[in-house]
Amino acid sequence: MTLRAGFIGLGNIGKPMARRLVKAGLETTVYDLAAAPVHELATAGAKGVATARAVGAASDYVGLCVRDDADLRAVTLGPDGVFAGAEAGTIIAVHSTVQPKTVLELSEVAAARGIGMIDACITGGAAGAAQGTLTVMVGGEAKHLDRIRPALESFARLIVHAGPLGAGAKLKLCNNLMTYLAWTSAYEATLLARAAGLPQHILEEVARSNGNLTDPMLAFLGVHKAPEETRRSETFQAMLAGFVELAEKDLAATLALARDCGVALPGAALASQIMARVYGLEDSKRR
């Protein structure tokens, strides 16, 4: 039987993921609070619906790519949530970066309805989603993963089964921590180099040669290389504000996990406080 796909959360990464499902020939039902991306996906061949519940009722696999834990609860619980519409045997995959304990809590509600749940966090960005080259980090039962693998393979180049439910979210938080610490190190090293009278391109040449500066880190530094007028523009600062809010949200989840595990992460704690500075967000532009 052909797998029926559903997708909720058609943002920067979710929209291209859903588009890949359509491109793979899967019957795809989509929902988002914003009407525009739903219409766009409907034009591409998906079926747009008005509630998360309707997505659950029409799907064997439902991918959730919403912003945070609160949004995840909002689209799964309640009379209009996915759980209310999904039939027994449906598999819900959480692609969002959320706290592992949230996935575990929701899985208990899902299990009572005969619904399977996995955390299937992603990395690779919007470009990776569009190209079908994401990495998916999965926590949960192998049988659930195997059932929805055709859907995941439509947008992923690598699927890693990290362990039991919650392991995918834990792995994503660990991976994200390395990213944000890398951004911080790249920013502070170049800040020091400029203050010491060293051309930034020379630091970059040396750091590239010994592997200290990776391609993603170099791309991040491009934020600080934009012309002054561009960086101070309302549009650019609004974009940075979005990045900062996401970074702070992810690092807060990381620190919560660290507390649960009894581990001190002073580097993560400091990074969580200076993300606005690292991204170059002006204080007046913070939301």
N, C-alpha and C positions, 0 to 999 in steps of 0.2 A: 504494500500500500504506500502511495506517495505521501511523504511527510507534509502536513499542512503547517505553514510557518506563520507566526504572529510576531509583531515587533512594536514596542512601546518606548518612546523617547527618540524623536527624530531630530536630534541636535547635530552639532558639528561632526560627531563620529557616528551616532546612531543612524542618521539618514543614509550615509553611504553603505553602512552595514545592511540596512533594509533593502537598499537598491541591489546589493549583491545577491540577496535572497531571491529577488525577482528575476535577476539575470540568470540565476542558476535554474530557473524554471519551476521554482516552488510556488505553490499557491500561497500568497502572502497577504495578511491582513494587518493594517497598521493604525496606530492611534498616537496623537500628541495633543497637548493643550493648545498648541498653535495650529491654526488651520492651514497655513501656507505649505509646510512640508508634507502634510497629509495629502493635500491636493497634488503636490509635485509627484509624490510616490504613486498616487492613483493614476496620474497621467502616464507613469512609467510602467503600469501594469498591476499594481497592488490594489487591494480593496481598502478604502478608507472607512473607518467607523467612528462613532461618536463617543464611545466609552471604552475603558480598559476591559470591562466585563465582556463586551462584544468581541474583543480580540481573543479573550480566553475561550469563549464559546466556539470560535471558529478555528482553533489551532490545536495542533498536537505538540508543538514547541512554541514557547513564547519567550522572546528575548527582551530583557528589560535593560534599557540604557538611560536611566534617569540620573539626576544630579547627585542626590545624597540619600541618607538613610530615611529622612522624613518623606522624601518623594517616593522612595521605594515602598514604604508603608502605605502611602496614599494610593498608589496604583494597584496594590495587591489586596488590601483590606477594604471592608465596607460593602454596601450593596452594589456599587458600581465598579468594584475592584476585580482584578483578574480571577482571584480565587472564587468569586461568586459565579463566574460564568464558565470556568474551566471544568471539563468532565474528568472523571477519575482516569488516571493514566496519562494525563497531560504532563509535560515536563516544562518547568519554568527555569530559565537560565538567567541569573543575575549577572549582567555585564558591567554594572556600575562599580565604582570604587567605594565600598562601604565597610562598616565595621563587621568583622566575622560574626560577632554575637547577634547582629541584626538578622543575618541570613539564617542562623540557627533558630532564632525565635520564630521567624516566619515559616520555617520549614515544618515546625510542629503544627501550625495552623493548616499548612498545605497537606501534610500527611493525614490529618484527620478527615480530609476530603478525598483522599486517595490520589492526591497530586504529588508528583515527584519534583524535587528542587535541587539545583546545583548552583554553585557560584562559579561563574565562567568569566572572570575578569580579563580585560584585554589591555594590550599595549601595542603601540605602533602608530597611534595618531590618526587623524583624518585621512592622510595620504595612504596609510597602510590599509585603512578600511576601504577606501575607494579602489585600491589595487588588489585587494584580497590577500594581503600579506601580514595581517595581524598575528600576534601571538596570543593564544587563549590559555589562561591558567585556570584549571578546573579543580574544584573540590566537590566531592559527592560520590555517589555510587557509580561504579563502572557501567552498570546496565543502563542507567539514565544517560550517561555520556554516549554510549554506543548508539542509543536510539536516536539521538539528535545530531550525531556526528555529521550527517550530510548537510545540515543547516550550518553548522560551525565551519565546515570546510569551504563553504561558499565565500567566506570572508577571511579565513585564516590560512596562513602558511604553516604554522606550528601550533599543535594542540598538546599541552602538557597536563597530564593527570597528576596533580600535586598531592592528592591524598583524600581524606574524608571531607565531608561538608565543612566549609570554612577555610580549607587549606588554600583554595584559589585566592580568596580575599587576603589572607595573610601573606601569600607570596607577592601579590600585587603591591601591598603596602611596603614590603621590604624592597621591592624593585623601585618603587617611587621614591623611597627615602634616598637611595643612591643617586637618583636623578636630581633631586633638589639639593643635595649636598654637592653634587658636581656643578650645578648652576652657581651655587654660592662660591665654590672654590675658584671657578673661572672668573666670576665677577670681581672677587677681592684680589686675585692675582693681577688682573689687568688694571684695577684701580691703583694698586701699589706701583706697578710698572710705570704708569703714566705720571704718578706723583714723583717717582724717582728719576724722571726724565728719559725713560726708555720708550722707544716707539712700540706700539702694541703689536705691530706685525712681526717684529723681531721675537717678542715673547711667544707669539703664536707659532712661528717657524720652529723654534726650539722645542716647545711643548708638543707640537705635532710630531717632531722627529723621534721623541722618546716615548710617545704614546700617552702622555699626560692629558693632552687635549684631544678629545674625540670629535667626530663629525657633528653629533648632536650638540655638544658643548659649543663648538664653533658657530653652529647655527643660532644657538641661544644668544651668543655675544652680538649677533647681528642686530638685536633689539637696541643695544647701546651704540651702534654705529649709524643708526638712522640720523638724518639731518636734525639739528636742534629744533627747527620749526615743526618738523614732522613729529618728533617725540613729544613735543608739548601740545600738539593738537588734541582737541577733544576726542576725536575718533580713536587716535592712537592710545591715549590715556584710558579710554573706556575699554579697549582691547586688553591693555595691561591689567586693569582692574579685574577683569574676568579671570585672567591667568592667576593673579594673586589670590583671589577668593578660592579658586580651585586648589591652589597649592596649600593654603592655610587649612582648608577643609581636609585635604588628604593627610597633612602632617598631624592634624588633631586626631584623626583616626589612628594614625601610626602610634602616637603617644599613648592613646587609650589602650591599644593592643599591648604596648610595652608595659604599661601599668598592670594589665591583667597577667602578663607573663613574669612580672617581678624583675624587669630589666630596666636599667637606667640608660637613657639615650640623650646625653647632654648636647651632642651635636644637632640632633633632630629638634630638641627644644629651642636651641638658639636660632636655628634656621626658620622655625615656625614664627619667630618674632620679627624677622628681618626680610621676609619675602618681598614686601613692598619696595624696600631699598634695592634688593637684588634685581628686581625687574625694572627698576627705574620709575616706579609709580609716584607721582607727586602727592603729597599729603592732602592737598585740596581736592584731588580727584578720587579719593577713597570713598567707597559707598557706605 
